[in-house]
Every structure is written in C-alpha cells, then in structure tokens.
C-alpha cells in the first residue's frame, strides 16, 4: 500500500476520542498521524503504523470518483 502526505487513513483501533480516521502529516522512517476527531498528533515507527492502518480512505474516494 502506498501513502502520501495528506492521505486520510483508517486504523484498526479507535482513538480514545472515538475516531478511526487519521491524516498522514509525515512519512519516512516514522509516520506522523493527526487524529481527525480531536486533532491529537501521534508519531509511530513505520512498521507499527503499517500494521495499524487498515485502508487508505483517500485513495478509495478518488477511485470512486473516476
């Protein structure tokens, strides 16, 4: 799965605020994610982030539009 900065992704587990949607703000060795429910920012190791992310919602909406 390929990711770009600004993509919206869904995670396996909910954030304590109840949201499963996150915006990717940094991609590299670490991923920086911003919760779309409360705005909290989390930095994760790449491997842990790739395990936590279930789908790229941004790509899904772009494909449906075409």
C-alpha positions in Angstrom: 0.0 0.0 0.0 1.4 3.4 -1.0 0.9 6.5 1.2 1.3 10.2 0.6 1.3 13.2 3.0 -2.2 14.4 3.4 -3.8 11.0 2.9 -6.7 10.0 5.2 -6.3 6.5 6.6 -8.4 4.2 8.8 -6.9 2.3 11.7 -7.8 -1.0 13.4 -8.3 0.5 16.8 -10.2 3.7 17.8 -8.5 6.6 19.3 -9.9 7.4 22.8 -12.0 10.2 21.2 -13.8 7.6 19.2 -12.4 8.4 15.7 -10.7 5.8 13.5 -9.7 8.3 10.8 -6.3 9.9 10.7 -4.4 12.3 8.4 -0.8 11.4 7.5 1.3 14.5 8.1 4.8 12.9 7.8 6.0 9.8 6.1 9.5 8.3 6.4 11.2 6.1 9.0 8.4 7.3 11.3 4.8 8.1 10.4 3.1 11.2 12.0 -0.6 10.9 12.2 -3.2 13.6 13.2 -6.5 12.4 14.6 -9.4 13.8 12.6 -11.7 13.5 15.7 -9.7 15.6 18.2 -6.6 16.8 16.4 -4.1 14.9 18.6 -0.8 14.1 16.8 0.9 10.8 17.2 4.3 9.6 15.9 4.8 5.9 15.2 7.5 3.7 13.8 6.9 2.8 10.2 6.3 -0.9 10.9 3.9 -0.2 13.7 2.0 2.3 11.6 1.7 -0.1 8.7 0.3 -2.7 11.0 -2.2 -0.3 12.5 -3.5 1.1 9.2 -6.3 -1.0 7.6 -7.1 1.1 4.5 -6.3 4.4 2.7 -9.7 6.2 2.6 -8.3 9.0 0.3 -7.4 6.5 -2.5 -10.8 4.8 -2.1 -12.7 8.1 -2.6 -10.5 9.1 -5.6 -11.2 5.7 -7.3 -14.9 6.0 -6.8 -14.9 9.5 -8.3 -13.3 8.2 -11.6 
